[in-house]
Amino acid sequence: MAKRRETNDQKQVPIQPLSVVQFVWGDKRNPLAKKDIGRVFRIGYYSPKDGLDCIWLVNNDGRYEQTTDHEHLYGHFDVIQFSDHTN
């Protein structure tokens, strides 16, 4: 049986949609991540189907391009601007 990851008792506050982030650190084991360093994304809207820890990254063309979670977001991205959007 697979072990569940232990989680912190504190709940992660979701980053607000429309916030702007920049990818600043890629995993050396993933050469594809190197090409994304410096890219800027807007945080997309959350979906009840995906949950609050599934963060959609929206590219410059307005396309929902890829997903991440809060742990990866705060470890690999700089937040350029927090949105005050609450809905």
C-alpha positions as CSV (number, residue, x, y, z in Angstrom):
1,M,0.0,0.0,0.0
2,A,1.3,3.5,-0.9
3,K,2.0,5.9,1.9
4,R,0.1,9.1,2.1
5,R,2.2,12.2,2.3
6,E,1.9,13.9,5.7
7,T,0.3,17.3,5.4
8,N,0.6,20.4,7.5
9,D,-2.4,21.1,9.7
10,Q,-2.5,24.7,8.4
11,K,-4.6,25.1,5.3
12,Q,-3.0,26.7,2.3
13,V,-4.6,30.0,1.3
14,P,-5.2,29.8,-2.5
15,I,-3.5,32.4,-4.6
16,Q,-6.1,34.7,-6.1
17,P,-7.1,34.4,-9.7
18,L,-5.6,37.0,-12.0
19,S,-2.4,37.2,-9.9
20,V,0.8,37.3,-12.0
21,V,3.7,35.0,-11.5
22,Q,7.1,34.4,-13.2
23,F,8.8,31.0,-13.5
24,V,12.2,31.4,-12.0
25,W,13.6,28.0,-11.1
26,G,13.5,24.8,-13.0
27,D,14.4,21.3,-12.0
28,K,17.8,20.3,-13.4
29,R,16.4,16.8,-14.0
30,N,13.8,18.3,-16.4
31,P,15.6,20.0,-19.3
32,L,12.2,21.1,-20.7
33,A,11.8,23.3,-17.7
34,K,14.8,25.4,-18.7
35,K,13.0,26.8,-21.7
36,D,10.2,28.1,-19.4
37,I,12.5,30.1,-17.0
38,G,11.5,33.7,-17.2
39,R,8.0,33.1,-18.6
40,V,5.2,35.1,-17.0
41,F,1.7,33.6,-16.4
42,R,-1.6,34.8,-15.0
43,I,-3.3,32.6,-12.4
44,G,-6.5,31.2,-13.9
45,Y,-9.8,30.6,-12.2
46,Y,-10.3,27.6,-9.9
47,S,-12.7,24.8,-10.8
48,P,-14.8,22.9,-8.3
49,K,-13.9,19.8,-10.3
50,D,-10.1,20.4,-9.9
51,G,-10.1,21.8,-6.3
52,L,-8.2,24.7,-4.8
53,D,-4.7,23.1,-5.1
54,C,-5.0,22.8,-8.8
55,I,-3.7,26.1,-10.1
56,W,-4.1,26.8,-13.8
57,L,-1.4,28.9,-15.4
58,V,-2.6,31.1,-18.3
59,N,-0.2,32.1,-21.0
60,N,0.2,35.4,-22.9
61,D,-2.4,34.3,-25.4
62,G,-5.0,33.8,-22.7
63,R,-4.9,30.0,-22.9
64,Y,-5.0,27.8,-19.9
65,E,-1.7,26.1,-20.6
66,Q,-0.6,24.0,-17.6
67,T,-1.3,23.3,-14.0
68,T,0.7,23.3,-10.8
69,D,0.0,23.2,-7.1
70,H,0.8,25.7,-4.3
71,E,3.9,23.9,-3.1
72,H,5.4,23.9,-6.6
73,L,4.2,27.4,-7.3
74,Y,5.8,29.0,-4.3
75,G,9.0,26.9,-4.8
76,H,9.5,27.7,-8.5
77,F,7.7,31.0,-9.2
78,D,8.0,34.6,-8.1
79,V,4.8,36.4,-7.5
80,I,5.0,39.6,-9.5
81,Q,1.6,40.9,-8.5
82,F,-1.1,39.6,-6.1
83,S,-4.6,40.2,-7.4
84,D,-7.3,41.5,-5.1
85,H,-9.9,39.4,-7.1
86,T,-12.0,37.3,-4.7
87,N,-14.6,35.6,-6.9
